[in-house]
């Protein structure tokens, strides 16, 4: 399966958001840093697609974009919460 550049960018953004949120939560001893990282990435993906839906003249809403953002967040949150 060929993954388009747009989906790769969503994966990367989700990865970064998930890793930073989880690492910050872990560093500040916030409970459940993994869940916080995944939640932050998922929320960002959903918010971006909501924004796209509000501006159909310049953006295309795509549920798969939100899923790719959240998926990247899962991997990033693992690293942020358990490795860093």
PDB file of N, CA, C and O in Angstrom:
ATOM      1  N   UNK A   1       0.841  -1.184   0.000  1.00  0.00           N
ATOM      2  CA  UNK A   1       0.000   0.000   0.000  1.00  0.00           C
ATOM      3  C   UNK A   1       0.880   1.239   0.000  1.00  0.00           C
ATOM      4  O   UNK A   1       1.769   1.380   0.840  1.00  0.00           O
ATOM      5  N   UNK A   2       0.633   2.120  -0.931  1.00  0.00           N
ATOM      6  CA  UNK A   2       1.398   3.351  -1.026  1.00  0.00           C
ATOM      7  C   UNK A   2       0.775   4.396  -0.092  1.00  0.00           C
ATOM      8  O   UNK A   2      -0.422   4.675  -0.162  1.00  0.00           O
ATOM      9  N   UNK A   3       1.606   4.962   0.776  1.00  0.00           N
ATOM     10  CA  UNK A   3       1.126   5.998   1.695  1.00  0.00           C
ATOM     11  C   UNK A   3       1.467   7.351   1.089  1.00  0.00           C
ATOM     12  O   UNK A   3       2.632   7.634   0.809  1.00  0.00           O
ATOM     13  N   UNK A   4       0.471   8.174   0.888  1.00  0.00           N
ATOM     14  CA  UNK A   4       0.657   9.480   0.276  1.00  0.00           C
ATOM     15  C   UNK A   4       1.417  10.410   1.212  1.00  0.00           C
ATOM     16  O   UNK A   4       1.445  10.200   2.425  1.00  0.00           O
ATOM     17  N   UNK A   5       2.033  11.440   0.636  1.00  0.00           N
ATOM     18  CA  UNK A   5       2.803  12.412   1.411  1.00  0.00           C
ATOM     19  C   UNK A   5       1.947  13.043   2.504  1.00  0.00           C
ATOM     20  O   UNK A   5       2.415  13.222   3.628  1.00  0.00           O
ATOM     21  N   UNK A   6       0.704  13.379   2.188  1.00  0.00           N
ATOM     22  CA  UNK A   6      -0.181  13.991   3.175  1.00  0.00           C
ATOM     23  C   UNK A   6      -0.341  13.105   4.410  1.00  0.00           C
ATOM     24  O   UNK A   6      -0.316  13.599   5.537  1.00  0.00           O
ATOM     25  N   UNK A   7      -0.501  11.818   4.203  1.00  0.00           N
ATOM     26  CA  UNK A   7      -0.662  10.886   5.332  1.00  0.00           C
ATOM     27  C   UNK A   7       0.641  10.771   6.124  1.00  0.00           C
ATOM     28  O   UNK A   7       0.614  10.654   7.349  1.00  0.00           O
ATOM     29  N   UNK A   8       1.788  10.806   5.424  1.00  0.00           N
ATOM     30  CA  UNK A   8       3.076  10.765   6.109  1.00  0.00           C
ATOM     31  C   UNK A   8       3.255  12.010   6.985  1.00  0.00           C
ATOM     32  O   UNK A   8       3.795  11.928   8.089  1.00  0.00           O
ATOM     33  N   UNK A   9       2.804  13.142   6.492  1.00  0.00           N
ATOM     34  CA  UNK A   9       2.893  14.369   7.286  1.00  0.00           C
ATOM     35  C   UNK A   9       2.005  14.283   8.523  1.00  0.00           C
ATOM     36  O   UNK A   9       2.385  14.746   9.599  1.00  0.00           O
ATOM     37  N   UNK A  10       0.823  13.691   8.370  1.00  0.00           N
ATOM     38  CA  UNK A  10      -0.059  13.511   9.526  1.00  0.00           C
ATOM     39  C   UNK A  10       0.567  12.553  10.536  1.00  0.00           C
ATOM     40  O   UNK A  10       0.494  12.790  11.741  1.00  0.00           O
ATOM     41  N   UNK A  11       1.180  11.475  10.052  1.00  0.00           N
ATOM     42  CA  UNK A  11       1.880  10.549  10.943  1.00  0.00           C
ATOM     43  C   UNK A  11       2.988  11.271  11.710  1.00  0.00           C
ATOM     44  O   UNK A  11       3.126  11.109  12.922  1.00  0.00           O
ATOM     45  N   UNK A  12       3.765  12.059  10.994  1.00  0.00           N
ATOM     46  CA  UNK A  12       4.874  12.781  11.616  1.00  0.00           C
ATOM     47  C   UNK A  12       4.412  13.797  12.644  1.00  0.00           C
ATOM     48  O   UNK A  12       4.998  13.917  13.721  1.00  0.00           O
ATOM     49  N   UNK A  13       3.369  14.520  12.310  1.00  0.00           N
ATOM     50  CA  UNK A  13       2.841  15.507  13.255  1.00  0.00           C
ATOM     51  C   UNK A  13       2.293  14.814  14.498  1.00  0.00           C
ATOM     52  O   UNK A  13       2.536  15.263  15.618  1.00  0.00           O
ATOM     53  N   UNK A  14       1.563  13.732  14.308  1.00  0.00           N
ATOM     54  CA  UNK A  14       1.030  12.988  15.445  1.00  0.00           C
ATOM     55  C   UNK A  14       2.139  12.413  16.306  1.00  0.00           C
ATOM     56  O   UNK A  14       2.057  12.428  17.534  1.00  0.00           O
ATOM     57  N   UNK A  15       3.192  11.901  15.646  1.00  0.00           N
ATOM     58  CA  UNK A  15       4.342  11.371  16.369  1.00  0.00           C
ATOM     59  C   UNK A  15       4.955  12.450  17.261  1.00  0.00           C
ATOM     60  O   UNK A  15       5.205  12.223  18.444  1.00  0.00           O
ATOM     61  N   UNK A  16       5.193  13.623  16.679  1.00  0.00           N
ATOM     62  CA  UNK A  16       5.807  14.715  17.441  1.00  0.00           C
ATOM     63  C   UNK A  16       4.928  15.164  18.600  1.00  0.00           C
ATOM     64  O   UNK A  16       5.413  15.351  19.715  1.00  0.00           O
ATOM     65  N   UNK A  17       3.645  15.335  18.339  1.00  0.00           N
ATOM     66  CA  UNK A  17       2.721  15.773  19.389  1.00  0.00           C
ATOM     67  C   UNK A  17       2.649  14.731  20.502  1.00  0.00           C
ATOM     68  O   UNK A  17       2.731  15.074  21.681  1.00  0.00           O
ATOM     69  N   UNK A  18       2.498  13.468  20.133  1.00  0.00           N
ATOM     70  CA  UNK A  18       2.408  12.407  21.126  1.00  0.00           C
ATOM     71  C   UNK A  18       3.661  12.275  21.959  1.00  0.00           C
ATOM     72  O   UNK A  18       3.587  12.092  23.174  1.00  0.00           O
ATOM     73  N   UNK A  19       4.821  12.365  21.311  1.00  0.00           N
ATOM     74  CA  UNK A  19       6.079  12.218  22.034  1.00  0.00           C
ATOM     75  C   UNK A  19       6.307  13.380  22.991  1.00  0.00           C
ATOM     76  O   UNK A  19       6.672  13.164  24.146  1.00  0.00           O
ATOM     77  N   UNK A  20       6.100  14.598  22.531  1.00  0.00           N
ATOM     78  CA  UNK A  20       6.330  15.762  23.389  1.00  0.00           C
ATOM     79  C   UNK A  20       5.346  15.783  24.553  1.00  0.00           C
ATOM     80  O   UNK A  20       5.743  16.026  25.692  1.00  0.00           O
ATOM     81  N   UNK A  21       4.074  15.531  24.280  1.00  0.00           N
ATOM     82  CA  UNK A  21       3.074  15.547  25.360  1.00  0.00           C
ATOM     83  C   UNK A  21       3.364  14.466  26.395  1.00  0.00           C
ATOM     84  O   UNK A  21       3.285  14.721  27.597  1.00  0.00           O
ATOM     85  N   UNK A  22       3.699  13.263  25.939  1.00  0.00           N
ATOM     86  CA  UNK A  22       3.982  12.167  26.872  1.00  0.00           C
ATOM     87  C   UNK A  22       5.264  12.424  27.653  1.00  0.00           C
ATOM     88  O   UNK A  22       5.318  12.156  28.853  1.00  0.00           O
ATOM     89  N   UNK A  23       6.297  12.940  26.992  1.00  0.00           N
ATOM     90  CA  UNK A  23       7.563  13.212  27.670  1.00  0.00           C
ATOM     91  C   UNK A  23       7.390  14.307  28.718  1.00  0.00           C
ATOM     92  O   UNK A  23       7.935  14.213  29.818  1.00  0.00           O
ATOM     93  N   UNK A  24       6.630  15.344  28.375  1.00  0.00           N
ATOM     94  CA  UNK A  24       6.373  16.407  29.353  1.00  0.00           C
ATOM     95  C   UNK A  24       5.572  15.876  30.539  1.00  0.00           C
ATOM     96  O   UNK A  24       5.881  16.178  31.691  1.00  0.00           O
ATOM     97  N   UNK A  25       4.551  15.090  30.249  1.00  0.00           N
ATOM     98  CA  UNK A  25       3.742  14.518  31.328  1.00  0.00           C
ATOM     99  C   UNK A  25       4.592  13.620  32.218  1.00  0.00           C
ATOM    100  O   UNK A  25       4.488  13.673  33.444  1.00  0.00           O
ATOM    101  N   UNK A  26       5.428  12.801  31.600  1.00  0.00           N
ATOM    102  CA  UNK A  26       6.307  11.910  32.364  1.00  0.00           C
ATOM    103  C   UNK A  26       7.285  12.728  33.209  1.00  0.00           C
ATOM    104  O   UNK A  26       7.503  12.424  34.382  1.00  0.00           O
ATOM    105  N   UNK A  27       7.868  13.762  32.611  1.00  0.00           N
ATOM    106  CA  UNK A  27       8.831  14.601  33.314  1.00  0.00           C
ATOM    107  C   UNK A  27       8.241  15.340  34.498  1.00  0.00           C
ATOM    108  O   UNK A  27       8.912  15.557  35.507  1.00  0.00           O
ATOM    109  N   UNK A  28       6.988  15.723  34.369  1.00  0.00           N
ATOM    110  CA  UNK A  28       6.308  16.436  35.455  1.00  0.00           C
ATOM    111  C   UNK A  28       5.493  15.498  36.346  1.00  0.00           C
ATOM    112  O   UNK A  28       4.700  15.950  37.172  1.00  0.00           O
ATOM    113  N   UNK A  29       5.694  14.196  36.174  1.00  0.00           N
ATOM    114  CA  UNK A  29       5.035  13.167  36.991  1.00  0.00           C
ATOM    115  C   UNK A  29       3.512  13.241  36.940  1.00  0.00           C
ATOM    116  O   UNK A  29       2.826  13.009  37.936  1.00  0.00           O
ATOM    117  N   UNK A  30       3.006  13.566  35.764  1.00  0.00           N
ATOM    118  CA  UNK A  30       1.559  13.565  35.540  1.00  0.00           C
ATOM    119  C   UNK A  30       1.144  12.112  35.317  1.00  0.00           C
ATOM    120  O   UNK A  30       1.817  11.390  34.581  1.00  0.00           O
ATOM    121  N   UNK A  31       0.052  11.670  35.938  1.00  0.00           N
ATOM    122  CA  UNK A  31      -0.371  10.279  35.749  1.00  0.00           C
ATOM    123  C   UNK A  31      -0.718   9.983  34.281  1.00  0.00           C
ATOM    124  O   UNK A  31      -1.211  10.845  33.555  1.00  0.00           O
ATOM    125  N   UNK A  32      -0.447   8.753  33.876  1.00  0.00           N
ATOM    126  CA  UNK A  32      -0.815   8.238  32.548  1.00  0.00           C
ATOM    127  C   UNK A  32      -0.235   9.065  31.389  1.00  0.00           C
ATOM    128  O   UNK A  32      -0.988   9.556  30.548  1.00  0.00           O
ATOM    129  N   UNK A  33       1.086   9.220  31.341  1.00  0.00           N
ATOM    130  CA  UNK A  33       1.672  10.024  30.261  1.00  0.00           C
ATOM    131  C   UNK A  33       1.409   9.450  28.867  1.00  0.00           C
ATOM    132  O   UNK A  33       1.255  10.205  27.907  1.00  0.00           O
ATOM    133  N   UNK A  34       1.356   8.113  28.751  1.00  0.00           N
ATOM    134  CA  UNK A  34       1.074   7.514  27.443  1.00  0.00           C
ATOM    135  C   UNK A  34      -0.307   7.933  26.949  1.00  0.00           C
ATOM    136  O   UNK A  34      -0.460   8.354  25.802  1.00  0.00           O
ATOM    137  N   UNK A  35      -1.307   7.818  27.812  1.00  0.00           N
ATOM    138  CA  UNK A  35      -2.670   8.188  27.431  1.00  0.00           C
ATOM    139  C   UNK A  35      -2.762   9.669  27.093  1.00  0.00           C
ATOM    140  O   UNK A  35      -3.484  10.060  26.176  1.00  0.00           O
ATOM    141  N   UNK A  36      -2.035  10.482  27.830  1.00  0.00           N
ATOM    142  CA  UNK A  36      -2.061  11.917  27.560  1.00  0.00           C
ATOM    143  C   UNK A  36      -1.442  12.208  26.185  1.00  0.00           C
ATOM    144  O   UNK A  36      -1.956  13.041  25.438  1.00  0.00           O
ATOM    145  N   UNK A  37      -0.353  11.531  25.856  1.00  0.00           N
ATOM    146  CA  UNK A  37       0.281  11.730  24.551  1.00  0.00           C
ATOM    147  C   UNK A  37      -0.614  11.313  23.401  1.00  0.00           C
ATOM    148  O   UNK A  37      -0.747  12.035  22.413  1.00  0.00           O
ATOM    149  N   UNK A  38      -1.223  10.157  23.531  1.00  0.00           N
ATOM    150  CA  UNK A  38      -2.134   9.681  22.479  1.00  0.00           C
ATOM    151  C   UNK A  38      -3.346  10.603  22.379  1.00  0.00           C
ATOM    152  O   UNK A  38      -3.787  10.945  21.282  1.00  0.00           O
ATOM    153  N   UNK A  39      -3.870  10.997  23.514  1.00  0.00           N
ATOM    154  CA  UNK A  39      -5.029  11.892  23.519  1.00  0.00           C
ATOM    155  C   UNK A  39      -4.727  13.234  22.877  1.00  0.00           C
ATOM    156  O   UNK A  39      -5.554  13.781  22.148  1.00  0.00           O
ATOM    157  N   UNK A  40      -3.541  13.764  23.148  1.00  0.00           N
ATOM    158  CA  UNK A  40      -3.152  15.045  22.549  1.00  0.00           C
ATOM    159  C   UNK A  40      -3.054  14.935  21.035  1.00  0.00           C
ATOM    160  O   UNK A  40      -3.525  15.817  20.317  1.00  0.00           O
ATOM    161  N   UNK A  41      -2.447  13.862  20.548  1.00  0.00           N
ATOM    162  CA  UNK A  41      -2.324  13.672  19.100  1.00  0.00           C
ATOM    163  C   UNK A  41      -3.693  13.460  18.460  1.00  0.00           C
ATOM    164  O   UNK A  41      -3.978  14.024  17.403  1.00  0.00           O
ATOM    165  N   UNK A  42      -4.538  12.655  19.091  1.00  0.00           N
ATOM    166  CA  UNK A  42      -5.880  12.414  18.549  1.00  0.00           C
ATOM    167  C   UNK A  42      -6.686  13.706  18.524  1.00  0.00           C
ATOM    168  O   UNK A  42      -7.384  13.991  17.551  1.00  0.00           O
ATOM    169  N   UNK A  43      -6.587  14.488  19.598  1.00  0.00           N
ATOM    170  CA  UNK A  43      -7.320  15.763  19.653  1.00  0.00           C
ATOM    171  C   UNK A  43      -6.834  16.711  18.563  1.00  0.00           C
ATOM    172  O   UNK A  43      -7.635  17.408  17.940  1.00  0.00           O
ATOM    173  N   UNK A  44      -5.525  16.739  18.331  1.00  0.00           N
ATOM    174  CA  UNK A  44      -4.984  17.595  17.274  1.00  0.00           C
ATOM    175  C   UNK A  44      -5.483  17.152  15.904  1.00  0.00           C
ATOM    176  O   UNK A  44      -5.840  17.986  15.073  1.00  0.00           O
ATOM    177  N   UNK A  45      -5.508  15.849  15.665  1.00  0.00           N
ATOM    178  CA  UNK A  45      -5.995  15.333  14.387  1.00  0.00           C
ATOM    179  C   UNK A  45      -7.466  15.648  14.160  1.00  0.00           C
ATOM    180  O   UNK A  45      -7.866  16.042  13.064  1.00  0.00           O
ATOM    181  N   UNK A  46      -8.262  15.473  15.197  1.00  0.00           N
ATOM    182  CA  UNK A  46      -9.693  15.771  15.086  1.00  0.00           C
ATOM    183  C   UNK A  46      -9.912  17.272  14.882  1.00  0.00           C
ATOM    184  O   UNK A  46     -10.736  17.676  14.061  1.00  0.00           O
ATOM    185  N   UNK A  47      -9.173  18.095  15.632  1.00  0.00           N
ATOM    186  CA  UNK A  47      -9.310  19.548  15.501  1.00  0.00           C
ATOM    187  C   UNK A  47      -8.925  20.008  14.096  1.00  0.00           C
ATOM    188  O   UNK A  47      -9.582  20.877  13.523  1.00  0.00           O
ATOM    189  N   UNK A  48      -7.870  19.429  13.547  1.00  0.00           N
ATOM    190  CA  UNK A  48      -7.439  19.807  12.195  1.00  0.00           C
ATOM    191  C   UNK A  48      -8.485  19.442  11.158  1.00  0.00           C
ATOM    192  O   UNK A  48      -8.747  20.215  10.237  1.00  0.00           O
ATOM    193  N   UNK A  49      -9.075  18.284  11.301  1.00  0.00           N
ATOM    194  CA  UNK A  49     -10.089  17.881  10.332  1.00  0.00           C
ATOM    195  C   UNK A  49     -11.380  18.679  10.509  1.00  0.00           C
ATOM    196  O   UNK A  49     -12.093  18.933   9.537  1.00  0.00           O
ATOM    197  N   UNK A  50     -11.677  19.068  11.733  1.00  0.00           N
ATOM    198  CA  UNK A  50     -12.833  19.954  11.951  1.00  0.00           C
ATOM    199  C   UNK A  50     -12.576  21.280  11.246  1.00  0.00           C
ATOM    200  O   UNK A  50     -13.450  21.806  10.557  1.00  0.00           O
ATOM    201  N   UNK A  51     -11.363  21.816  11.427  1.00  0.00           N
ATOM    202  CA  UNK A  51     -10.990  23.066  10.765  1.00  0.00           C
ATOM    203  C   UNK A  51     -11.127  22.926   9.253  1.00  0.00           C
ATOM    204  O   UNK A  51     -11.690  23.799   8.592  1.00  0.00           O
ATOM    205  N   UNK A  52     -10.614  21.831   8.710  1.00  0.00           N
ATOM    206  CA  UNK A  52     -10.715  21.605   7.272  1.00  0.00           C
ATOM    207  C   UNK A  52     -12.167  21.582   6.810  1.00  0.00           C
ATOM    208  O   UNK A  52     -12.493  22.092   5.739  1.00  0.00           O
ATOM    209  N   UNK A  53     -13.038  20.987   7.627  1.00  0.00           N
ATOM    210  CA  UNK A  53     -14.450  20.944   7.283  1.00  0.00           C
ATOM    211  C   UNK A  53     -15.112  22.316   7.301  1.00  0.00           C
ATOM    212  O   UNK A  53     -16.093  22.549   6.595  1.00  0.00           O
ATOM    213  N   UNK A  54     -14.573  23.218   8.109  1.00  0.00           N
ATOM    214  CA  UNK A  54     -15.118  24.568   8.187  1.00  0.00           C
ATOM    215  C   UNK A  54     -14.627  25.460   7.042  1.00  0.00           C
ATOM    216  O   UNK A  54     -15.182  26.531   6.795  1.00  0.00           O
ATOM    217  N   UNK A  55     -13.576  25.003   6.346  1.00  0.00           N
ATOM    218  CA  UNK A  55     -12.991  25.786   5.250  1.00  0.00           C
ATOM    219  C   UNK A  55     -12.866  24.923   3.987  1.00  0.00           C
ATOM    220  O   UNK A  55     -11.760  24.661   3.514  1.00  0.00           O
ATOM    221  N   UNK A  56     -14.013  24.483   3.446  1.00  0.00           N
ATOM    222  CA  UNK A  56     -13.966  23.558   2.296  1.00  0.00           C
ATOM    223  C   UNK A  56     -13.427  24.199   1.020  1.00  0.00           C
ATOM    224  O   UNK A  56     -13.062  23.489   0.083  1.00  0.00           O
ATOM    225  N   UNK A  57     -13.373  25.516   0.972  1.00  0.00           N
ATOM    226  CA  UNK A  57     -12.850  26.176  -0.219  1.00  0.00           C
ATOM    227  C   UNK A  57     -11.342  25.975  -0.378  1.00  0.00           C
ATOM    228  O   UNK A  57     -10.826  26.007  -1.495  1.00  0.00           O
ATOM    229  N   UNK A  58     -10.624  25.767   0.752  1.00  0.00           N
ATOM    230  CA  UNK A  58      -9.171  25.611   0.691  1.00  0.00           C
ATOM    231  C   UNK A  58      -8.677  24.288   1.261  1.00  0.00           C
ATOM    232  O   UNK A  58      -7.510  23.941   1.079  1.00  0.00           O
ATOM    233  N   UNK A  59      -9.542  23.541   1.948  1.00  0.00           N
ATOM    234  CA  UNK A  59      -9.119  22.311   2.612  1.00  0.00           C
ATOM    235  C   UNK A  59     -10.115  21.189   2.344  1.00  0.00           C
ATOM    236  O   UNK A  59     -11.289  21.430   2.065  1.00  0.00           O
ATOM    237  N   UNK A  60      -9.618  19.957   2.435  1.00  0.00           N
ATOM    238  CA  UNK A  60     -10.463  18.779   2.261  1.00  0.00           C
ATOM    239  C   UNK A  60     -10.468  17.987   3.555  1.00  0.00           C
ATOM    240  O   UNK A  60      -9.419  17.560   4.037  1.00  0.00           O
ATOM    241  N   UNK A  61     -11.658  17.793   4.115  1.00  0.00           N
ATOM    242  CA  UNK A  61     -11.789  17.009   5.340  1.00  0.00           C
ATOM    243  C   UNK A  61     -11.641  15.533   5.003  1.00  0.00           C
ATOM    244  O   UNK A  61     -12.257  15.039   4.059  1.00  0.00           O
ATOM    245  N   UNK A  62     -10.808  14.821   5.793  1.00  0.00           N
ATOM    246  CA  UNK A  62     -10.563  13.407   5.548  1.00  0.00           C
ATOM    247  C   UNK A  62     -10.370  12.709   6.893  1.00  0.00           C
ATOM    248  O   UNK A  62      -9.405  12.984   7.605  1.00  0.00           O
ATOM    249  N   UNK A  63     -11.273  11.822   7.232  1.00  0.00           N
ATOM    250  CA  UNK A  63     -11.210  11.108   8.508  1.00  0.00           C
ATOM    251  C   UNK A  63      -9.908  10.317   8.627  1.00  0.00           C
ATOM    252  O   UNK A  63      -9.364  10.186   9.724  1.00  0.00           O
ATOM    253  N   UNK A  64      -9.411   9.796   7.522  1.00  0.00           N
ATOM    254  CA  UNK A  64      -8.161   9.035   7.555  1.00  0.00           C
ATOM    255  C   UNK A  64      -6.988   9.903   8.007  1.00  0.00           C
ATOM    256  O   UNK A  64      -6.045   9.396   8.614  1.00  0.00           O
ATOM    257  N   UNK A  65      -7.034  11.195   7.720  1.00  0.00           N
ATOM    258  CA  UNK A  65      -5.979  12.083   8.209  1.00  0.00           C
ATOM    259  C   UNK A  65      -5.952  12.099   9.730  1.00  0.00           C
ATOM    260  O   UNK A  65      -4.879  12.041  10.330  1.00  0.00           O
ATOM    261  N   UNK A  66      -7.112  12.175  10.355  1.00  0.00           N
ATOM    262  CA  UNK A  66      -7.179  12.157  11.820  1.00  0.00           C
ATOM    263  C   UNK A  66      -6.687  10.827  12.370  1.00  0.00           C
ATOM    264  O   UNK A  66      -6.020  10.791  13.404  1.00  0.00           O
ATOM    265  N   UNK A  67      -7.006   9.747  11.694  1.00  0.00           N
ATOM    266  CA  UNK A  67      -6.558   8.415  12.136  1.00  0.00           C
ATOM    267  C   UNK A  67      -5.040   8.297  12.022  1.00  0.00           C
ATOM    268  O   UNK A  67      -4.394   7.748  12.915  1.00  0.00           O
ATOM    269  N   UNK A  68      -4.471   8.801  10.942  1.00  0.00           N
ATOM    270  CA  UNK A  68      -3.021   8.763  10.794  1.00  0.00           C
ATOM    271  C   UNK A  68      -2.338   9.639  11.842  1.00  0.00           C
ATOM    272  O   UNK A  68      -1.282   9.269  12.356  1.00  0.00           O
ATOM    273  N   UNK A  69      -2.917  10.782  12.164  1.00  0.00           N
ATOM    274  CA  UNK A  69      -2.351  11.644  13.196  1.00  0.00           C
ATOM    275  C   UNK A  69      -2.368  10.929  14.543  1.00  0.00           C
ATOM    276  O   UNK A  69      -1.371  10.944  15.264  1.00  0.00           O
ATOM    277  N   UNK A  70      -3.476  10.311  14.881  1.00  0.00           N
ATOM    278  CA  UNK A  70      -3.572   9.569  16.145  1.00  0.00           C
ATOM    279  C   UNK A  70      -2.632   8.373  16.149  1.00  0.00           C
ATOM    280  O   UNK A  70      -2.023   8.075  17.176  1.00  0.00           O
ATOM    281  N   UNK A  71      -2.502   7.689  15.031  1.00  0.00           N
ATOM    282  CA  UNK A  71      -1.591   6.543  14.947  1.00  0.00           C
ATOM    283  C   UNK A  71      -0.146   6.943  15.171  1.00  0.00           C
ATOM    284  O   UNK A  71       0.597   6.246  15.862  1.00  0.00           O
ATOM    285  N   UNK A  72       0.253   8.059  14.591  1.00  0.00           N
ATOM    286  CA  UNK A  72       1.590   8.573  14.853  1.00  0.00           C
ATOM    287  C   UNK A  72       1.765   8.928  16.314  1.00  0.00           C
ATOM    288  O   UNK A  72       2.845   8.766  16.882  1.00  0.00           O
ATOM    289  N   UNK A  73       0.680   9.419  16.921  1.00  0.00           N
ATOM    290  CA  UNK A  73       0.710   9.760  18.343  1.00  0.00           C
ATOM    291  C   UNK A  73       0.936   8.557  19.231  1.00  0.00           C
ATOM    292  O   UNK A  73       1.578   8.671  20.275  1.00  0.00           O
ATOM    293  N   UNK A  74       0.424   7.413  18.836  1.00  0.00           N
ATOM    294  CA  UNK A  74       0.633   6.188  19.626  1.00  0.00           C
ATOM    295  C   UNK A  74       2.124   5.857  19.704  1.00  0.00           C
ATOM    296  O   UNK A  74       2.654   5.594  20.783  1.00  0.00           O
ATOM    297  N   UNK A  75       2.789   5.875  18.558  1.00  0.00           N
ATOM    298  CA  UNK A  75       4.227   5.553  18.535  1.00  0.00           C
ATOM    299  C   UNK A  75       5.018   6.619  19.280  1.00  0.00           C
ATOM    300  O   UNK A  75       5.915   6.299  20.060  1.00  0.00           O
ATOM    301  N   UNK A  76       4.691   7.871  19.043  1.00  0.00           N
ATOM    302  CA  UNK A  76       5.385   8.949  19.740  1.00  0.00           C
ATOM    303  C   UNK A  76       5.182   8.900  21.240  1.00  0.00           C
ATOM    304  O   UNK A  76       6.113   9.165  21.999  1.00  0.00           O
ATOM    305  N   UNK A  77       3.984   8.566  21.677  1.00  0.00           N
ATOM    306  CA  UNK A  77       3.696   8.499  23.106  1.00  0.00           C
ATOM    307  C   UNK A  77       4.435   7.348  23.765  1.00  0.00           C
ATOM    308  O   UNK A  77       4.841   7.456  24.922  1.00  0.00           O
ATOM    309  N   UNK A  78       4.615   6.253  23.051  1.00  0.00           N
ATOM    310  CA  UNK A  78       5.405   5.144  23.597  1.00  0.00           C
ATOM    311  C   UNK A  78       6.828   5.626  23.887  1.00  0.00           C
ATOM    312  O   UNK A  78       7.376   5.376  24.960  1.00  0.00           O
ATOM    313  N   UNK A  79       7.401   6.306  22.930  1.00  0.00           N
ATOM    314  CA  UNK A  79       8.766   6.799  23.114  1.00  0.00           C
ATOM    315  C   UNK A  79       8.818   7.854  24.214  1.00  0.00           C
ATOM    316  O   UNK A  79       9.700   7.821  25.072  1.00  0.00           O
ATOM    317  N   UNK A  80       7.873   8.786  24.186  1.00  0.00           N
ATOM    318  CA  UNK A  80       7.878   9.865  25.173  1.00  0.00           C
ATOM    319  C   UNK A  80       7.630   9.394  26.589  1.00  0.00           C
ATOM    320  O   UNK A  80       8.197   9.943  27.533  1.00  0.00           O
ATOM    321  N   UNK A  81       6.796   8.388  26.750  1.00  0.00           N
ATOM    322  CA  UNK A  81       6.418   7.949  28.087  1.00  0.00           C
ATOM    323  C   UNK A  81       7.353   6.881  28.642  1.00  0.00           C
ATOM    324  O   UNK A  81       7.555   6.813  29.854  1.00  0.00           O
ATOM    325  N   UNK A  82       7.926   6.046  27.777  1.00  0.00           N
ATOM    326  CA  UNK A  82       8.672   4.896  28.276  1.00  0.00           C
ATOM    327  C   UNK A  82      10.158   4.885  27.911  1.00  0.00           C
ATOM    328  O   UNK A  82      10.925   4.133  28.513  1.00  0.00           O
ATOM    329  N   UNK A  83      10.579   5.693  26.950  1.00  0.00           N
ATOM    330  CA  UNK A  83      11.982   5.663  26.522  1.00  0.00           C
ATOM    331  C   UNK A  83      12.733   6.904  26.961  1.00  0.00           C
ATOM    332  O   UNK A  83      13.841   6.805  27.487  1.00  0.00           O
ATOM    333  N   UNK A  84      12.145   8.069  26.753  1.00  0.00           N
ATOM    334  CA  UNK A  84      12.841   9.316  27.095  1.00  0.00           C
ATOM    335  C   UNK A  84      12.898   9.542  28.591  1.00  0.00           C
ATOM    336  O   UNK A  84      13.449  10.545  29.043  1.00  0.00           O
TER     337      UNK A  84
END
